[in-house]
Amino acid sequence: MYATVSSKGQITLPKIIRNQLGLNEGTRLDLEVVDGSLRGRPVSRTALDILGALRQPGREAVSVEEMKEAVEAAAAARYRDSEADSA
């Protein structure tokens, strides 16, 4: 598979490679040269990378207990749905 380097030094990874690695827009890659070849891998995101990603201006914050209850309710609903599908 080939990619071309642009005048700005950018490359476009072929879709098949992006899909295989689960790369989306904005994914950071760690690149290194190994024995004359370019090696890259996605960088794992940290909590600091996603800080504020879920914040919605104007929406009141919820407590940890409310979040826990919502997760438990969603899990129970998913379990009920899977049980109904298999019946």
PDB file with SEQRES, HELIX, SHEET and CRYST1 records, atoms N, CA, C and O in Angstrom:
SEQRES   1 A   87  MET TYR ALA THR VAL SER SER LYS GLY GLN ILE THR LEU          
SEQRES   2 A   87  PRO LYS ILE ILE ARG ASN GLN LEU GLY LEU ASN GLU GLY          
SEQRES   3 A   87  THR ARG LEU ASP LEU GLU VAL VAL ASP GLY SER LEU ARG          
SEQRES   4 A   87  GLY ARG PRO VAL SER ARG THR ALA LEU ASP ILE LEU GLY          
SEQRES   5 A   87  ALA LEU ARG GLN PRO GLY ARG GLU ALA VAL SER VAL GLU          
SEQRES   6 A   87  GLU MET LYS GLU ALA VAL GLU ALA ALA ALA ALA ALA ARG          
SEQRES   7 A   87  TYR ARG ASP SER GLU ALA ASP SER ALA                          
HELIX    1 AA1 LYS A   15  LEU A   21  1                                   7    
HELIX    2 AA2 VAL A   64  SER A   86  1                                  23    
SHEET    1 AA1 2 LEU A  29  VAL A  34  0                                        
SHEET    2 AA1 2 SER A  37  PRO A  42 -1                                        
CRYST1    1.000    1.000    1.000  90.00  90.00  90.00 P 1           1          
ATOM      1  N   MET A   1       0.840  -1.167   0.000  1.00  0.00           N  
ATOM      2  CA  MET A   1       0.000   0.000   0.000  1.00  0.00           C  
ATOM      3  C   MET A   1       0.892   1.238   0.000  1.00  0.00           C  
ATOM      4  O   MET A   1       1.936   1.266   0.651  1.00  0.00           O  
ATOM      5  N   TYR A   2       0.474   2.238  -0.723  1.00  0.00           N  
ATOM      6  CA  TYR A   2       1.284   3.439  -0.842  1.00  0.00           C  
ATOM      7  C   TYR A   2       0.562   4.651  -0.266  1.00  0.00           C  
ATOM      8  O   TYR A   2      -0.667   4.704  -0.225  1.00  0.00           O  
ATOM      9  N   ALA A   3       1.349   5.611   0.172  1.00  0.00           N  
ATOM     10  CA  ALA A   3       0.854   6.919   0.591  1.00  0.00           C  
ATOM     11  C   ALA A   3       1.846   7.935   0.049  1.00  0.00           C  
ATOM     12  O   ALA A   3       3.026   7.625  -0.116  1.00  0.00           O  
ATOM     13  N   THR A   4       1.377   9.140  -0.228  1.00  0.00           N  
ATOM     14  CA  THR A   4       2.227  10.192  -0.770  1.00  0.00           C  
ATOM     15  C   THR A   4       2.401  11.289   0.259  1.00  0.00           C  
ATOM     16  O   THR A   4       1.445  11.672   0.935  1.00  0.00           O  
ATOM     17  N   VAL A   5       3.614  11.795   0.381  1.00  0.00           N  
ATOM     18  CA  VAL A   5       3.896  12.896   1.294  1.00  0.00           C  
ATOM     19  C   VAL A   5       3.567  14.199   0.573  1.00  0.00           C  
ATOM     20  O   VAL A   5       4.037  14.425  -0.542  1.00  0.00           O  
ATOM     21  N   SER A   6       2.762  15.058   1.201  1.00  0.00           N  
ATOM     22  CA  SER A   6       2.389  16.339   0.595  1.00  0.00           C  
ATOM     23  C   SER A   6       3.505  17.360   0.772  1.00  0.00           C  
ATOM     24  O   SER A   6       4.499  17.091   1.447  1.00  0.00           O  
ATOM     25  N   SER A   7       3.339  18.524   0.168  1.00  0.00           N  
ATOM     26  CA  SER A   7       4.341  19.589   0.293  1.00  0.00           C  
ATOM     27  C   SER A   7       4.469  20.079   1.735  1.00  0.00           C  
ATOM     28  O   SER A   7       5.477  20.683   2.103  1.00  0.00           O  
ATOM     29  N   LYS A   8       3.450  19.818   2.546  1.00  0.00           N  
ATOM     30  CA  LYS A   8       3.482  20.208   3.961  1.00  0.00           C  
ATOM     31  C   LYS A   8       4.006  19.076   4.854  1.00  0.00           C  
ATOM     32  O   LYS A   8       4.023  19.201   6.079  1.00  0.00           O  
ATOM     33  N   GLY A   9       4.431  17.975   4.231  1.00  0.00           N  
ATOM     34  CA  GLY A   9       4.949  16.846   5.006  1.00  0.00           C  
ATOM     35  C   GLY A   9       3.858  15.958   5.564  1.00  0.00           C  
ATOM     36  O   GLY A   9       4.118  15.145   6.452  1.00  0.00           O  
ATOM     37  N   GLN A  10       2.647  16.095   5.063  1.00  0.00           N  
ATOM     38  CA  GLN A  10       1.529  15.301   5.561  1.00  0.00           C  
ATOM     39  C   GLN A  10       1.312  14.082   4.679  1.00  0.00           C  
ATOM     40  O   GLN A  10       1.599  14.104   3.482  1.00  0.00           O  
ATOM     41  N   ILE A  11       0.796  13.009   5.296  1.00  0.00           N  
ATOM     42  CA  ILE A  11       0.412  11.830   4.522  1.00  0.00           C  
ATOM     43  C   ILE A  11      -1.023  11.469   4.889  1.00  0.00           C  
ATOM     44  O   ILE A  11      -1.501  11.785   5.979  1.00  0.00           O  
ATOM     45  N   THR A  12      -1.687  10.813   3.974  1.00  0.00           N  
ATOM     46  CA  THR A  12      -3.022  10.283   4.240  1.00  0.00           C  
ATOM     47  C   THR A  12      -2.894   8.780   4.328  1.00  0.00           C  
ATOM     48  O   THR A  12      -2.444   8.130   3.384  1.00  0.00           O  
ATOM     49  N   LEU A  13      -3.287   8.229   5.458  1.00  0.00           N  
ATOM     50  CA  LEU A  13      -3.229   6.775   5.620  1.00  0.00           C  
ATOM     51  C   LEU A  13      -4.391   6.140   4.869  1.00  0.00           C  
ATOM     52  O   LEU A  13      -5.516   6.632   4.951  1.00  0.00           O  
ATOM     53  N   PRO A  14      -4.143   5.072   4.148  1.00  0.00           N  
ATOM     54  CA  PRO A  14      -5.235   4.392   3.444  1.00  0.00           C  
ATOM     55  C   PRO A  14      -6.326   3.950   4.427  1.00  0.00           C  
ATOM     56  O   PRO A  14      -6.046   3.572   5.564  1.00  0.00           O  
ATOM     57  N   LYS A  15      -7.569   4.007   3.957  1.00  0.00           N  
ATOM     58  CA  LYS A  15      -8.726   3.694   4.798  1.00  0.00           C  
ATOM     59  C   LYS A  15      -8.618   2.323   5.452  1.00  0.00           C  
ATOM     60  O   LYS A  15      -8.977   2.164   6.619  1.00  0.00           O  
ATOM     61  N   ILE A  16      -8.127   1.335   4.714  1.00  0.00           N  
ATOM     62  CA  ILE A  16      -8.026  -0.020   5.272  1.00  0.00           C  
ATOM     63  C   ILE A  16      -7.119  -0.038   6.505  1.00  0.00           C  
ATOM     64  O   ILE A  16      -7.399  -0.747   7.472  1.00  0.00           O  
ATOM     65  N   ILE A  17      -6.039   0.738   6.471  1.00  0.00           N  
ATOM     66  CA  ILE A  17      -5.132   0.807   7.623  1.00  0.00           C  
ATOM     67  C   ILE A  17      -5.800   1.537   8.775  1.00  0.00           C  
ATOM     68  O   ILE A  17      -5.709   1.102   9.923  1.00  0.00           O  
ATOM     69  N   ARG A  18      -6.480   2.659   8.474  1.00  0.00           N  
ATOM     70  CA  ARG A  18      -7.182   3.400   9.541  1.00  0.00           C  
ATOM     71  C   ARG A  18      -8.215   2.515  10.212  1.00  0.00           C  
ATOM     72  O   ARG A  18      -8.360   2.539  11.434  1.00  0.00           O  
ATOM     73  N   ASN A  19      -8.934   1.733   9.417  1.00  0.00           N  
ATOM     74  CA  ASN A  19      -9.956   0.846   9.984  1.00  0.00           C  
ATOM     75  C   ASN A  19      -9.332  -0.252  10.836  1.00  0.00           C  
ATOM     76  O   ASN A  19      -9.823  -0.547  11.925  1.00  0.00           O  
ATOM     77  N   GLN A  20      -8.253  -0.857  10.348  1.00  0.00           N  
ATOM     78  CA  GLN A  20      -7.604  -1.935  11.088  1.00  0.00           C  
ATOM     79  C   GLN A  20      -7.098  -1.466  12.447  1.00  0.00           C  
ATOM     80  O   GLN A  20      -7.142  -2.211  13.426  1.00  0.00           O  
ATOM     81  N   LEU A  21      -6.615  -0.222  12.502  1.00  0.00           N  
ATOM     82  CA  LEU A  21      -6.062   0.307  13.753  1.00  0.00           C  
ATOM     83  C   LEU A  21      -7.080   1.089  14.576  1.00  0.00           C  
ATOM     84  O   LEU A  21      -6.773   1.532  15.682  1.00  0.00           O  
ATOM     85  N   GLY A  22      -8.275   1.258  14.050  1.00  0.00           N  
ATOM     86  CA  GLY A  22      -9.294   2.022  14.767  1.00  0.00           C  
ATOM     87  C   GLY A  22      -8.940   3.493  14.875  1.00  0.00           C  
ATOM     88  O   GLY A  22      -9.234   4.128  15.888  1.00  0.00           O  
ATOM     89  N   LEU A  23      -8.312   4.045  13.841  1.00  0.00           N  
ATOM     90  CA  LEU A  23      -7.895   5.447  13.862  1.00  0.00           C  
ATOM     91  C   LEU A  23      -9.024   6.335  13.371  1.00  0.00           C  
ATOM     92  O   LEU A  23      -9.633   6.067  12.335  1.00  0.00           O  
ATOM     93  N   ASN A  24      -9.296   7.378  14.109  1.00  0.00           N  
ATOM     94  CA  ASN A  24     -10.310   8.366  13.747  1.00  0.00           C  
ATOM     95  C   ASN A  24      -9.650   9.729  13.646  1.00  0.00           C  
ATOM     96  O   ASN A  24      -8.494   9.902  14.031  1.00  0.00           O  
ATOM     97  N   GLU A  25     -10.393  10.689  13.127  1.00  0.00           N  
ATOM     98  CA  GLU A  25      -9.879  12.051  13.048  1.00  0.00           C  
ATOM     99  C   GLU A  25      -9.423  12.508  14.435  1.00  0.00           C  
ATOM    100  O   GLU A  25     -10.149  12.362  15.418  1.00  0.00           O  
ATOM    101  N   GLY A  26      -8.235  13.053  14.497  1.00  0.00           N  
ATOM    102  CA  GLY A  26      -7.709  13.553  15.761  1.00  0.00           C  
ATOM    103  C   GLY A  26      -6.889  12.538  16.546  1.00  0.00           C  
ATOM    104  O   GLY A  26      -6.280  12.894  17.555  1.00  0.00           O  
ATOM    105  N   THR A  27      -6.860  11.283  16.106  1.00  0.00           N  
ATOM    106  CA  THR A  27      -6.057  10.278  16.799  1.00  0.00           C  
ATOM    107  C   THR A  27      -4.586  10.663  16.715  1.00  0.00           C  
ATOM    108  O   THR A  27      -4.088  10.996  15.640  1.00  0.00           O  
ATOM    109  N   ARG A  28      -3.895  10.618  17.839  1.00  0.00           N  
ATOM    110  CA  ARG A  28      -2.463  10.922  17.871  1.00  0.00           C  
ATOM    111  C   ARG A  28      -1.683   9.642  17.642  1.00  0.00           C  
ATOM    112  O   ARG A  28      -2.054   8.572  18.124  1.00  0.00           O  
ATOM    113  N   LEU A  29      -0.592   9.772  16.895  1.00  0.00           N  
ATOM    114  CA  LEU A  29       0.269   8.630  16.613  1.00  0.00           C  
ATOM    115  C   LEU A  29       1.650   8.875  17.181  1.00  0.00           C  
ATOM    116  O   LEU A  29       2.153   9.998  17.155  1.00  0.00           O  
ATOM    117  N   ASP A  30       2.260   7.820  17.695  1.00  0.00           N  
ATOM    118  CA  ASP A  30       3.649   7.848  18.139  1.00  0.00           C  
ATOM    119  C   ASP A  30       4.451   7.243  16.992  1.00  0.00           C  
ATOM    120  O   ASP A  30       4.290   6.067  16.664  1.00  0.00           O  
ATOM    121  N   LEU A  31       5.325   8.062  16.380  1.00  0.00           N  
ATOM    122  CA  LEU A  31       6.103   7.611  15.224  1.00  0.00           C  
ATOM    123  C   LEU A  31       7.565   7.462  15.589  1.00  0.00           C  
ATOM    124  O   LEU A  31       8.102   8.235  16.382  1.00  0.00           O  
ATOM    125  N   GLU A  32       8.206   6.456  15.002  1.00  0.00           N  
ATOM    126  CA  GLU A  32       9.644   6.275  15.189  1.00  0.00           C  
ATOM    127  C   GLU A  32      10.225   5.601  13.954  1.00  0.00           C  
ATOM    128  O   GLU A  32       9.519   4.913  13.217  1.00  0.00           O  
ATOM    129  N   VAL A  33      11.508   5.805  13.742  1.00  0.00           N  
ATOM    130  CA  VAL A  33      12.213   5.153  12.644  1.00  0.00           C  
ATOM    131  C   VAL A  33      12.962   3.960  13.226  1.00  0.00           C  
ATOM    132  O   VAL A  33      13.756   4.106  14.155  1.00  0.00           O  
ATOM    133  N   VAL A  34      12.700   2.773  12.669  1.00  0.00           N  
ATOM    134  CA  VAL A  34      13.331   1.531  13.122  1.00  0.00           C  
ATOM    135  C   VAL A  34      13.947   0.861  11.905  1.00  0.00           C  
ATOM    136  O   VAL A  34      13.240   0.464  10.978  1.00  0.00           O  
ATOM    137  N   ASP A  35      15.266   0.737  11.915  1.00  0.00           N  
ATOM    138  CA  ASP A  35      15.988   0.098  10.817  1.00  0.00           C  
ATOM    139  C   ASP A  35      15.581   0.665   9.452  1.00  0.00           C  
ATOM    140  O   ASP A  35      15.389  -0.087   8.496  1.00  0.00           O  
ATOM    141  N   GLY A  36      15.452   1.985   9.370  1.00  0.00           N  
ATOM    142  CA  GLY A  36      15.126   2.639   8.112  1.00  0.00           C  
ATOM    143  C   GLY A  36      13.663   2.597   7.719  1.00  0.00           C  
ATOM    144  O   GLY A  36      13.300   3.052   6.634  1.00  0.00           O  
ATOM    145  N   SER A  37      12.822   2.059   8.581  1.00  0.00           N  
ATOM    146  CA  SER A  37      11.380   2.007   8.318  1.00  0.00           C  
ATOM    147  C   SER A  37      10.647   2.881   9.318  1.00  0.00           C  
ATOM    148  O   SER A  37      11.105   3.072  10.445  1.00  0.00           O  
ATOM    149  N   LEU A  38       9.510   3.410   8.899  1.00  0.00           N  
ATOM    150  CA  LEU A  38       8.678   4.225   9.780  1.00  0.00           C  
ATOM    151  C   LEU A  38       7.708   3.314  10.512  1.00  0.00           C  
ATOM    152  O   LEU A  38       6.999   2.521   9.893  1.00  0.00           O  
ATOM    153  N   ARG A  39       7.681   3.432  11.824  1.00  0.00           N  
ATOM    154  CA  ARG A  39       6.769   2.638  12.643  1.00  0.00           C  
ATOM    155  C   ARG A  39       5.889   3.621  13.413  1.00  0.00           C  
ATOM    156  O   ARG A  39       6.386   4.589  13.988  1.00  0.00           O  
ATOM    157  N   GLY A  40       4.612   3.371  13.420  1.00  0.00           N  
ATOM    158  CA  GLY A  40       3.689   4.243  14.148  1.00  0.00           C  
ATOM    159  C   GLY A  40       2.658   3.431  14.889  1.00  0.00           C  
ATOM    160  O   GLY A  40       2.296   2.328  14.480  1.00  0.00           O  
ATOM    161  N   ARG A  41       2.191   3.993  15.986  1.00  0.00           N  
ATOM    162  CA  ARG A  41       1.122   3.334  16.752  1.00  0.00           C  
ATOM    163  C   ARG A  41       0.274   4.405  17.408  1.00  0.00           C  
ATOM    164  O   ARG A  41       0.775   5.477  17.747  1.00  0.00           O  
ATOM    165  N   PRO A  42      -1.011   4.124  17.588  1.00  0.00           N  
ATOM    166  CA  PRO A  42      -1.872   5.099  18.244  1.00  0.00           C  
ATOM    167  C   PRO A  42      -1.434   5.317  19.685  1.00  0.00           C  
ATOM    168  O   PRO A  42      -1.004   4.384  20.363  1.00  0.00           O  
ATOM    169  N   VAL A  43      -1.545   6.536  20.136  1.00  0.00           N  
ATOM    170  CA  VAL A  43      -1.213   6.873  21.514  1.00  0.00           C  
ATOM    171  C   VAL A  43      -2.475   6.719  22.348  1.00  0.00           C  
ATOM    172  O   VAL A  43      -3.535   7.233  21.992  1.00  0.00           O  
ATOM    173  N   SER A  44      -2.352   6.004  23.465  1.00  0.00           N  
ATOM    174  CA  SER A  44      -3.495   5.844  24.360  1.00  0.00           C  
ATOM    175  C   SER A  44      -3.854   7.189  24.964  1.00  0.00           C  
ATOM    176  O   SER A  44      -2.983   7.980  25.324  1.00  0.00           O  
ATOM    177  N   ARG A  45      -5.138   7.429  25.066  1.00  0.00           N  
ATOM    178  CA  ARG A  45      -5.600   8.681  25.655  1.00  0.00           C  
ATOM    179  C   ARG A  45      -5.568   8.575  27.173  1.00  0.00           C  
ATOM    180  O   ARG A  45      -5.812   7.513  27.746  1.00  0.00           O  
ATOM    181  N   THR A  46      -5.267   9.678  27.794  1.00  0.00           N  
ATOM    182  CA  THR A  46      -5.274   9.733  29.254  1.00  0.00           C  
ATOM    183  C   THR A  46      -6.501  10.514  29.699  1.00  0.00           C  
ATOM    184  O   THR A  46      -7.188  11.127  28.882  1.00  0.00           O  
ATOM    185  N   ALA A  47      -6.767  10.489  30.983  1.00  0.00           N  
ATOM    186  CA  ALA A  47      -7.896  11.242  31.520  1.00  0.00           C  
ATOM    187  C   ALA A  47      -7.745  12.734  31.218  1.00  0.00           C  
ATOM    188  O   ALA A  47      -8.738  13.422  30.987  1.00  0.00           O  
ATOM    189  N   LEU A  48      -6.522  13.230  31.221  1.00  0.00           N  
ATOM    190  CA  LEU A  48      -6.316  14.650  30.937  1.00  0.00           C  
ATOM    191  C   LEU A  48      -6.662  14.995  29.491  1.00  0.00           C  
ATOM    192  O   LEU A  48      -7.082  16.118  29.213  1.00  0.00           O  
ATOM    193  N   ASP A  49      -6.493  14.049  28.567  1.00  0.00           N  
ATOM    194  CA  ASP A  49      -6.825  14.294  27.166  1.00  0.00           C  
ATOM    195  C   ASP A  49      -8.315  14.520  26.966  1.00  0.00           C  
ATOM    196  O   ASP A  49      -8.717  15.276  26.081  1.00  0.00           O  
ATOM    197  N   ILE A  50      -9.134  13.869  27.782  1.00  0.00           N  
ATOM    198  CA  ILE A  50     -10.576  13.973  27.595  1.00  0.00           C  
ATOM    199  C   ILE A  50     -11.254  14.871  28.629  1.00  0.00           C  
ATOM    200  O   ILE A  50     -12.481  14.944  28.691  1.00  0.00           O  
ATOM    201  N   LEU A  51     -10.450  15.545  29.429  1.00  0.00           N  
ATOM    202  CA  LEU A  51     -10.996  16.433  30.452  1.00  0.00           C  
ATOM    203  C   LEU A  51     -11.945  17.439  29.813  1.00  0.00           C  
ATOM    204  O   LEU A  51     -11.560  18.156  28.889  1.00  0.00           O  
ATOM    205  N   GLY A  52     -13.149  17.495  30.283  1.00  0.00           N  
ATOM    206  CA  GLY A  52     -14.135  18.444  29.784  1.00  0.00           C  
ATOM    207  C   GLY A  52     -14.865  18.000  28.538  1.00  0.00           C  
ATOM    208  O   GLY A  52     -15.715  18.735  28.035  1.00  0.00           O  
ATOM    209  N   ALA A  53     -14.562  16.823  28.023  1.00  0.00           N  
ATOM    210  CA  ALA A  53     -15.194  16.376  26.782  1.00  0.00           C  
ATOM    211  C   ALA A  53     -16.700  16.183  26.937  1.00  0.00           C  
ATOM    212  O   ALA A  53     -17.443  16.333  25.967  1.00  0.00           O  
ATOM    213  N   LEU A  54     -17.150  15.859  28.122  1.00  0.00           N  
ATOM    214  CA  LEU A  54     -18.570  15.611  28.338  1.00  0.00           C  
ATOM    215  C   LEU A  54     -19.320  16.821  28.891  1.00  0.00           C  
ATOM    216  O   LEU A  54     -20.538  16.773  29.068  1.00  0.00           O  
ATOM    217  N   ARG A  55     -18.606  17.883  29.158  1.00  0.00           N  
ATOM    218  CA  ARG A  55     -19.242  19.069  29.722  1.00  0.00           C  
ATOM    219  C   ARG A  55     -20.199  19.683  28.721  1.00  0.00           C  
ATOM    220  O   ARG A  55     -19.867  19.855  27.548  1.00  0.00           O  
ATOM    221  N   GLN A  56     -21.397  20.012  29.200  1.00  0.00           N  
ATOM    222  CA  GLN A  56     -22.393  20.652  28.355  1.00  0.00           C  
ATOM    223  C   GLN A  56     -22.816  21.942  29.030  1.00  0.00           C  
ATOM    224  O   GLN A  56     -23.530  21.908  30.032  1.00  0.00           O  
ATOM    225  N   PRO A  57     -22.386  23.088  28.495  1.00  0.00           N  
ATOM    226  CA  PRO A  57     -22.729  24.374  29.104  1.00  0.00           C  
ATOM    227  C   PRO A  57     -24.239  24.500  29.306  1.00  0.00           C  
ATOM    228  O   PRO A  57     -25.029  24.152  28.429  1.00  0.00           O  
ATOM    229  N   GLY A  58     -24.616  25.001  30.468  1.00  0.00           N  
ATOM    230  CA  GLY A  58     -26.019  25.191  30.788  1.00  0.00           C  
ATOM    231  C   GLY A  58     -26.681  23.972  31.398  1.00  0.00           C  
ATOM    232  O   GLY A  58     -27.819  24.060  31.858  1.00  0.00           O  
ATOM    233  N   ARG A  59     -26.008  22.854  31.413  1.00  0.00           N  
ATOM    234  CA  ARG A  59     -26.575  21.639  31.989  1.00  0.00           C  
ATOM    235  C   ARG A  59     -25.995  21.441  33.382  1.00  0.00           C  
ATOM    236  O   ARG A  59     -24.786  21.551  33.585  1.00  0.00           O  
ATOM    237  N   GLU A  60     -26.863  21.150  34.333  1.00  0.00           N  
ATOM    238  CA  GLU A  60     -26.435  20.972  35.718  1.00  0.00           C  
ATOM    239  C   GLU A  60     -25.624  19.686  35.872  1.00  0.00           C  
ATOM    240  O   GLU A  60     -25.949  18.659  35.277  1.00  0.00           O  
ATOM    241  N   ALA A  61     -24.579  19.759  36.667  1.00  0.00           N  
ATOM    242  CA  ALA A  61     -23.731  18.590  36.910  1.00  0.00           C  
ATOM    243  C   ALA A  61     -24.517  17.538  37.692  1.00  0.00           C  
ATOM    244  O   ALA A  61     -25.428  17.865  38.453  1.00  0.00           O  
ATOM    245  N   VAL A  62     -24.147  16.265  37.492  1.00  0.00           N  
ATOM    246  CA  VAL A  62     -24.778  15.179  38.238  1.00  0.00           C  
ATOM    247  C   VAL A  62     -23.763  14.587  39.202  1.00  0.00           C  
ATOM    248  O   VAL A  62     -22.553  14.685  38.996  1.00  0.00           O  
ATOM    249  N   SER A  63     -24.273  13.979  40.242  1.00  0.00           N  
ATOM    250  CA  SER A  63     -23.401  13.386  41.254  1.00  0.00           C  
ATOM    251  C   SER A  63     -22.895  12.027  40.784  1.00  0.00           C  
ATOM    252  O   SER A  63     -23.422  11.451  39.833  1.00  0.00           O  
ATOM    253  N   VAL A  64     -21.884  11.531  41.452  1.00  0.00           N  
ATOM    254  CA  VAL A  64     -21.353  10.207  41.145  1.00  0.00           C  
ATOM    255  C   VAL A  64     -22.434   9.161  41.379  1.00  0.00           C  
ATOM    256  O   VAL A  64     -22.543   8.204  40.612  1.00  0.00           O  
ATOM    257  N   GLU A  65     -23.230   9.328  42.420  1.00  0.00           N  
ATOM    258  CA  GLU A  65     -24.310   8.385  42.706  1.00  0.00           C  
ATOM    259  C   GLU A  65     -25.336   8.372  41.565  1.00  0.00           C  
ATOM    260  O   GLU A  65     -25.813   7.306  41.177  1.00  0.00           O  
ATOM    261  N   GLU A  66     -25.673   9.543  41.031  1.00  0.00           N  
ATOM    262  CA  GLU A  66     -26.614   9.607  39.906  1.00  0.00           C  
ATOM    263  C   GLU A  66     -26.032   8.918  38.663  1.00  0.00           C  
ATOM    264  O   GLU A  66     -26.747   8.236  37.928  1.00  0.00           O  
ATOM    265  N   MET A  67     -24.735   9.105  38.443  1.00  0.00           N  
ATOM    266  CA  MET A  67     -24.082   8.444  37.309  1.00  0.00           C  
ATOM    267  C   MET A  67     -24.122   6.929  37.489  1.00  0.00           C  
ATOM    268  O   MET A  67     -24.405   6.188  36.548  1.00  0.00           O  
ATOM    269  N   LYS A  68     -23.833   6.476  38.722  1.00  0.00           N  
ATOM    270  CA  LYS A  68     -23.833   5.035  39.005  1.00  0.00           C  
ATOM    271  C   LYS A  68     -25.221   4.442  38.762  1.00  0.00           C  
ATOM    272  O   LYS A  68     -25.349   3.374  38.163  1.00  0.00           O  
ATOM    273  N   GLU A  69     -26.242   5.128  39.220  1.00  0.00           N  
ATOM    274  CA  GLU A  69     -27.616   4.655  39.019  1.00  0.00           C  
ATOM    275  C   GLU A  69     -27.967   4.589  37.535  1.00  0.00           C  
ATOM    276  O   GLU A  69     -28.611   3.638  37.093  1.00  0.00           O  
ATOM    277  N   ALA A  70     -27.552   5.584  36.771  1.00  0.00           N  
ATOM    278  CA  ALA A  70     -27.839   5.611  35.337  1.00  0.00           C  
ATOM    279  C   ALA A  70     -27.138   4.454  34.620  1.00  0.00           C  
ATOM    280  O   ALA A  70     -27.719   3.825  33.736  1.00  0.00           O  
ATOM    281  N   VAL A  71     -25.900   4.178  35.001  1.00  0.00           N  
ATOM    282  CA  VAL A  71     -25.153   3.074  34.383  1.00  0.00           C  
ATOM    283  C   VAL A  71     -25.824   1.745  34.729  1.00  0.00           C  
ATOM    284  O   VAL A  71     -25.977   0.881  33.865  1.00  0.00           O  
ATOM    285  N   GLU A  72     -26.222   1.581  35.991  1.00  0.00           N  
ATOM    286  CA  GLU A  72     -26.882   0.338  36.402  1.00  0.00           C  
ATOM    287  C   GLU A  72     -28.213   0.152  35.666  1.00  0.00           C  
ATOM    288  O   GLU A  72     -28.543  -0.960  35.253  1.00  0.00           O  
ATOM    289  N   ALA A  73     -28.970   1.231  35.502  1.00  0.00           N  
ATOM    290  CA  ALA A  73     -30.249   1.148  34.804  1.00  0.00           C  
ATOM    291  C   ALA A  73     -30.038   0.793  33.333  1.00  0.00           C  
ATOM    292  O   ALA A  73     -30.784  -0.014  32.777  1.00  0.00           O  
ATOM    293  N   ALA A  74     -29.038   1.383  32.710  1.00  0.00           N  
ATOM    294  CA  ALA A  74     -28.755   1.078  31.301  1.00  0.00           C  
ATOM    295  C   ALA A  74     -28.299  -0.365  31.142  1.00  0.00           C  
ATOM    296  O   ALA A  74     -28.687  -1.034  30.184  1.00  0.00           O  
ATOM    297  N   ALA A  75     -27.474  -0.855  32.074  1.00  0.00           N  
ATOM    298  CA  ALA A  75     -26.999  -2.235  32.002  1.00  0.00           C  
ATOM    299  C   ALA A  75     -28.163  -3.204  32.190  1.00  0.00           C  
ATOM    300  O   ALA A  75     -28.243  -4.218  31.495  1.00  0.00           O  
ATOM    301  N   ALA A  76     -29.055  -2.903  33.114  1.00  0.00           N  
ATOM    302  CA  ALA A  76     -30.211  -3.765  33.345  1.00  0.00           C  
ATOM    303  C   ALA A  76     -31.117  -3.788  32.115  1.00  0.00           C  
ATOM    304  O   ALA A  76     -31.633  -4.840  31.739  1.00  0.00           O  
ATOM    305  N   ALA A  77     -31.309  -2.615  31.485  1.00  0.00           N  
ATOM    306  CA  ALA A  77     -32.142  -2.548  30.279  1.00  0.00           C  
ATOM    307  C   ALA A  77     -31.496  -3.333  29.145  1.00  0.00           C  
ATOM    308  O   ALA A  77     -32.189  -4.035  28.409  1.00  0.00           O  
ATOM    309  N   ARG A  78     -30.190  -3.224  28.995  1.00  0.00           N  
ATOM    310  CA  ARG A  78     -29.494  -3.965  27.945  1.00  0.00           C  
ATOM    311  C   ARG A  78     -29.618  -5.461  28.185  1.00  0.00           C  
ATOM    312  O   ARG A  78     -29.802  -6.228  27.240  1.00  0.00           O  
ATOM    313  N   TYR A  79     -29.517  -5.886  29.452  1.00  0.00           N  
ATOM    314  CA  TYR A  79     -29.638  -7.306  29.783  1.00  0.00           C  
ATOM    315  C   TYR A  79     -31.051  -7.788  29.450  1.00  0.00           C  
ATOM    316  O   TYR A  79     -31.221  -8.854  28.860  1.00  0.00           O  
ATOM    317  N   ARG A  80     -32.084  -6.988  29.835  1.00  0.00           N  
ATOM    318  CA  ARG A  80     -33.463  -7.364  29.530  1.00  0.00           C  
ATOM    319  C   ARG A  80     -33.674  -7.473  28.030  1.00  0.00           C  
ATOM    320  O   ARG A  80     -34.336  -8.403  27.569  1.00  0.00           O  
ATOM    321  N   ASP A  81     -33.118  -6.533  27.252  1.00  0.00           N  
ATOM    322  CA  ASP A  81     -33.252  -6.551  25.801  1.00  0.00           C  
ATOM    323  C   ASP A  81     -32.583  -7.788  25.205  1.00  0.00           C  
ATOM    324  O   ASP A  81     -33.126  -8.402  24.287  1.00  0.00           O  
ATOM    325  N   SER A  82     -31.413  -8.156  25.718  1.00  0.00           N  
ATOM    326  CA  SER A  82     -30.712  -9.328  25.172  1.00  0.00           C  
ATOM    327  C   SER A  82     -31.458 -10.604  25.518  1.00  0.00           C  
ATOM    328  O   SER A  82     -31.481 -11.547  24.726  1.00  0.00           O  
ATOM    329  N   GLU A  83     -32.069 -10.639  26.700  1.00  0.00           N  
ATOM    330  CA  GLU A  83     -32.866 -11.808  27.092  1.00  0.00           C  
ATOM    331  C   GLU A  83     -34.085 -11.944  26.196  1.00  0.00           C  
ATOM    332  O   GLU A  83     -34.448 -13.052  25.803  1.00  0.00           O  
ATOM    333  N   ALA A  84     -34.727 -10.811  25.868  1.00  0.00           N  
ATOM    334  CA  ALA A  84     -35.911 -10.828  25.008  1.00  0.00           C  
ATOM    335  C   ALA A  84     -35.536 -11.261  23.599  1.00  0.00           C  
ATOM    336  O   ALA A  84     -36.294 -11.989  22.958  1.00  0.00           O  
ATOM    337  N   ASP A  85     -34.380 -10.827  23.107  1.00  0.00           N  
ATOM    338  CA  ASP A  85     -33.930 -11.188  21.765  1.00  0.00           C  
ATOM    339  C   ASP A  85     -33.636 -12.684  21.641  1.00  0.00           C  
ATOM    340  O   ASP A  85     -33.850 -13.275  20.583  1.00  0.00           O  
ATOM    341  N   SER A  86     -33.145 -13.295  22.725  1.00  0.00           N  
ATOM    342  CA  SER A  86     -32.772 -14.707  22.667  1.00  0.00           C  
ATOM    343  C   SER A  86     -33.965 -15.623  22.938  1.00  0.00           C  
ATOM    344  O   SER A  86     -33.866 -16.835  22.748  1.00  0.00           O  
ATOM    345  N   ALA A  87     -35.086 -15.060  23.378  1.00  0.00           N  
ATOM    346  CA  ALA A  87     -36.272 -15.885  23.680  1.00  0.00           C  
ATOM    347  C   ALA A  87     -37.077 -16.195  22.432  1.00  0.00           C  
ATOM    348  O   ALA A  87     -38.100 -16.876  22.510  1.00  0.00           O  
TER     349      ALA A  87                                                      
END                                                                             
